[in-house]
Amino acid sequence: MINLESTDSLTLGTSAVGAISAHVSWVDQFGTTFTPGRTNTASITTIATTTILAAPAASTQRNAKFISLFNTHASVTNTLTLKHTDGSILITLLTITLAAGESVSWTEGRGWTRFNSNGSPVILGNTGPVDVQTFSTAGTNTWTKPTAFVPTQVLVKLWGPGGGGGGGGSVVFTTACKGGAGGGGGACAVKYFLASELSSTEVVSIGSGGSSGIGNLSAAGSNGGNGTVSTFGALLSAFGGGGGTGGQIVANNTNGGGGGGTGGAAITTAPNVNPGGLPAVSYDGGGPAGANLAAISTTEFGGCSGISTNSNAFFTTPPNGSLFGGSGGGAAGYRNASGQAIGPNLTQGAAGRFPGGSGITGTVPTAGAAGGPANSIWGGSGGGAGGNSNNTAINGGAGGAGGQGGGGGGGGGLTIAGNTGGAGGAGGAGYCVVISW
């Protein structure tokens, strides 16, 4: 109960010009006589302090049994402060901010209950404070344990960076040539900690994405760079994806980069080789580098492989991506010993939930688009491959960058000798989300 004597009262302060209704049901006790009553306060439409339950008569005790405070305004949010006074000392019983249509009530024996605008109850204090810190800048960052409250648990989600896409090749029109292959995606590492297991600060190192492969002049393209590694202190690591192979000539494979793992760095451009991490082929280890990915569909926490082109100009079908890790970049296609350049097309498209679109092949090739970034659930998507040039005076299109959070860069488009192949897309940097409660 909330007890009032002859000098006591309950007051309600409002913070906005709105519309607040207040009701109090109460019982007076005089000796052995009990008299119930209720007080309805007219709508409070100003910024004011209003008495919502007055003092009882002398020698009488008034016990509040039920209090309802309702924000009846259609749009105004109002902060309410309920206080008890004995005539000289004011004590705050409740401070709460109610949006339009929300209400709060107090019932003796049960306490406070908040109701949303649909009338559904939300028990006050049912959820504690939560602290979310995100890190997206490559290099050294610092996580700080929350001090506004005492956390008990901490969830860390960490993504390694993506590998860079290979640069496009450039050879004479009568020689077979390929565009660059896609970079591999970075791994996702997840771990729960007791807050007591962590220091007041932890170093968060966000790995750098692999560099763009150079599109060379009258030569095969250069390989994309490998992604590095993201770490949370010395407690958690997520390795980056491998760089995609530069566009090759004649019958050579143009291998996509391997996906990063959580146990080791990806092995990158050697065909059909497992990446770092365990287990070796998929899941935590990511997708393998190389052109023969027929048995690979989806990885779980490991990064997804970049897309490849093999010696017979067969494109590996893009894996579905990684469920949680970064996804691979797209491959740029090929040109036979005679004829126009083929691709990039849907078969060679980048992987991920929001992959970058491929560039257009033709007399005026276009660049591939960047992959979409990570969020707190899944990693970055791969960048689209650049378009190939069928023009003796135009360079190949550049590959799109991998998305933040481990997306692999797209391969650069090929061109004809005398021009420069398109540069591969840079791999997306790592990413980290730390949630404390």
N, C-alpha and C positions, 0 to 999 in steps of 0.2 A: 504494500500500500504506500501511497504518498500522503503523509499526514500534515494537516494544516490546523493551527490553533488561532487564537483571536487576533494575532498581529501578522499572520502569515498570508501569502497569496502565491499563485502561479502566474508568471508573465510570459508572453511570447513576443520576441523581437523578429522583425521582418527586414530583409535587405533590399527589397525591390518594390516598385509600384506595381502591384499585381492583384491577386485575389486569393486570400487564404481563409478557409473556414475552419473553425475550431469547436470541438464539442468535448465536454467533460461530464461523465456520470460519477456521482459521489454519494456518500452516506454520512450523515451527521449523527454523532453520538452525544447525548446529554444524559448522564447518569446511566440508567438502564434502558433509555428510550433511543431507538434508532429511526432516523427519518431519511429516506432516500431523496435524491434530487438530481437535477441535471442543469447544465449551463450551456447554452448555444450562443456563441459570439458571432455578431454580424460580420459579414465578409470584410476582412482587413485589406484595404486597397492602397494603403500608404506605407511609407517607410516609418515604422513606429514601434513602440513597445506597448503592448496591450495586455491588460489583466484578463485572463481567461478563466480563472477560478479565484473568487474573492474569499476573504477570511470569514470564518463562521462567527456566530454570536459568542459573547463571553461565556466561559465555562463549557464550551462545546468543542468537540474535536470533529474535524471534517476529513474524511478519508477518500481520496480519489481512487476510483475503481477502474475507470476506463478513460483514455484520452485519445482523440482522433484529430489529426491535423492534415488538411487536404488542400493541395494547390489546384484550385478550380480554374485558373487562368488558362487560356487557349495556347499561349506561346511563351510566357515569361517564366524563367527559372528563378526560384526564391530560396535564399538561405534562411532557415528558421533557427532561433535560439530560445529554448525553453529554460526558464530559471525559477528557482524557489527562493523566496525571501521571507525572513522572519521579522521584517520591518527595519532591519539595519544591515544584515549581511545577505548578499546575493550569491546563490550557488547555481552554477550551470548544470542542468540535468541532461541536456541534449542539444547538439548542434548538427543540423543536417541540411543538405541542399536537395530540394525537390524540383525536378523538372515539371513542365506543364502536365497536369493529369496524374501526377504521382501523389502518394499519401503515406503517412506513417501513423501507427497506432500503438498505444501502450495498454496492456491488459494485466491487471493484478495477477500475480502468480505465473505469468508467462513472459513478460517483458515486451520489448519493442519489436514490431514487425513492419517492414517496409513493403509497399505495394507499387508495382509499376503502373504505367498508364492503362494497361489492359486489366488491372485488378488482380494480377498474379502476385502472390506474396514472395518477397525476398527477405530472408531472415538476416537482420543486421549482424555483421561479424561473421557471416558464414564463410567468407573468403578473406584471406589475409593479404597483406601487401605483396606485390610482385615487382621485381626489378629486372629490366631487360636491357642489356648492353650489346650493341652490334659493332663489328669491326670489319671494315672493307678496304682500308688503305694498306697497300703493300708495304711491308717493313715491320718495325717494332711498335707495338701498341701496349697499353696497360689496362688490364681489367682490375677494378677496385671492388672489393666486397662491400655490399651496401651497409651504410651506417645509420640510415633513417629508421631501420628496423633490424631485428636479429634474424637472419635467414637460417634455415635448417638444412635446405637442400639446394643444389646447384646443378643445372643441366647445361652441358656444353655441346654444341653442334659445330663441327669444324670442317671446312672444305679446303682441299688442296687446289692449286691452280691448274689451269688447262695448258696443254702443249700448243705450240704455234703451228700453223698450217704451212705446208711446203710451198716453195715458190714454183711458178709455172716454167715449163721448158720452152726453148726457142731454137728450132732447127729448120733446115731447108724444107721446102714444101714436099719434096719427094721422100722424106724420111719420117717414119712414125714418131709421134711425140705425145707426151702426156702432160696434163695439168697437175698441179700439186695435190698431195693427199691431205686429209684432215688431221689436225692434232687430236690427241686423246684427251678425255675428260679427267678431272681431278677426283680423288676419292673423298668420301664423306665419312668422318669418324664421329661417333656419338658416345657420350659417357655421362652417367650420373655420379655426383659426388655428395657426400655429406659436407655441409659448409665448414664444419670443423676440420676437415681434411685439407682445406685450402688456406693459403696465406692471405693476409689482408689485401695483397696485390699479387697478380700473376702476369707474367709477360705473355702477350699474345702476338705471335709472329705470323703475319699474313704473307703467304708465298706469292712470288711474282710469276705471272704467266709467261709461257715460253715465247721467245722472240719470233717475229715473222721470218719465214724463209724467203730468201732473196730470189726474185725472178731474174734469171741470168740472160745475157745477150748471146745468141747463137750457141747455146749450151744447155745442158740439163739444169733444172732449177735446184736451188740449195734447200737443204732440210730445215724445217722449223726447229726452234729451240725447245728444250724440255722445260716443263714447269718445275718449280722448286718444291718446297714443302711448307705447310702451315703447321704451327705447333701451339699448344696451350701449355705454357710452362714446360716442365719435363714430363707431363702426365698424359699427353695425347698428341698424336701426329696424324696428318693426312697428306699423303704424297701426291705430287702433281702428275699430270698426264705427259706422255711422250710426244715429241715433235713429229709431224708428218713428213714423209719423204718428199723431196723436191721432184718435180715432173721429170720422168726418165725418157730415154729415147730407145728406139728399136724394141727389143723384147723384154726389157727389164720391168720388174714389179715396181709399182709406186705405192708403198705401204703406208697405211694410216698409223698414227702413233698409238701405242698401247695405253690403256686406262690406268690411272694411278691406283695404288692399293693403300692399305693402312699399316702394312708391315714393312714396306720397302718401296723404293722408287721404281717407276715403270721402266721396263726394257723397251726401247723405243721403236726403231725402224727395222730391225731384223724381222723377217716374216715368220709368223706363226710361233712367236715366242711369248711365253706367259709374262705378265708384268710382276712387279713386286707385290708382296703381301700374301697372306694365306686365307682361305684356300687359293690355289694357284690360278684357276682358269676364270672363275667368275666370282660373284659376290664380293667379299672384301678385297680380292685381288684385282678386280677390274677386268676389262676385256683385253685379249692379247693383241699385240701388234701384228700386222701382216694382212695379206690379201685374202686368205681363205677363212672367212668368218661364217661359213654356212651353218655351223653348229651353234653359233652364238646368237642369242636373241636379246636378253635383258640381263644386266647386272643389278645388284642390289645396292651395296654401299660402295663398291669399287667404281672407278670411273669407266665410262663407255669408250670403246675404241673409236679412233677416227676412221673415216671411210677411205677405202683403197681402190686402186685399179691394178689388175694383175697383168702378166705378160701378154695375155690374149685379149687385152682391152675389155675384160669382163669386170664390171663394177660390183663390189660387195654391197649387198642390200643393207641399208642402214639398220643397225640394231634399234630396238625400241627405245634405247637409251638406258640410263641408269635410274632405278627407282628413286634413289636419294643422292647419288653422286653426280658429278658433272658429266655432260654428254659430249660426244665427238663432233668434230667439224666435218663439213662436206668435201668431197673430191671434185676436181674441176673437169674431168672428162679426158678425151683423147682425140688424136687425129691419126688416121691410117697413113700408109706411105703415099697415098693419093686420095684426094677427096677433102671435103670440108670437115671441120672440127665437130665432134659429137659431144653433147652435154655442155654444162652440167644439167641434169634433169632430176626428176623425182627419185630415180634409183640411186643417185649419188648425193641426195640431200642430207643436210646436217641432221643430227639427232637431238632429242630433247623435247620438252613440252612446248617451248616457244623458240624453235630453231630459226636461225637467220635464213632468209630466202636466197636462192642461188642467183648469181648474175646472169645476164643474157649473153649468149654467144652470137656473134655475127660480125658485120663490118665495123660496128661501133659497140664493142663489148662493154658491159657494165660491171661494177663491183658487186660482190656478195654483201648481204646485210649481216649485221651483228646479231649474235644470239641473245636471247633474253636472260636477265640476271637471276640469281638464286633468291630464294626467300628462306624462311625458317623451316621449310618442309623439304624442298628439293634443290638440287644444284643448278648451276648455270647451263644454258643450252649452247649447242655448237654454232659456230659462224658458218654462213653459206659460202660456197666456193665462188670464185670470180668467173666471169664469162670468158670464153676463149675467143681469140681474134682470128678472123678469116681475111684480114686485110693486111697487105704487105707494108702498110705504113702505120699500123696501130699496135700498141702494146696490149698484152693480156690484161684482163680485169683483176683487181686485187680481191683477195679473199676477205670475208667479214671476220671481225674479231669475235672470239668466244665470249660468252656472257660471264659477268662477275660471278664467282663461285664455282670455278673449275670448268667452264665451257671451253672446248677445243676450238682453235682457229680454223677457218676454212682455207682450202688450198687456192693458190693463185692460178689464174687462167694461162693457158699456153698461147704461143704466137708463132709467127713465121720468122726465120732467120733475118737478122738486121733490125729486129725489134726486141724489146725486153719482155720476158714473161712477167705476169702479174705477181706481186708480192703476196705471200700467204698472210692470213689474218693472225694477229697476236692472240695468244691464249689468255683467257680471263683470269684475273687474279683470284686468290683464295678469299675466303669469307668465314666469319665466325659469329655465332649468336650464343650469348650466355644468359640464361634465365635463372634467377634466384628467387626463392620464396621461403 
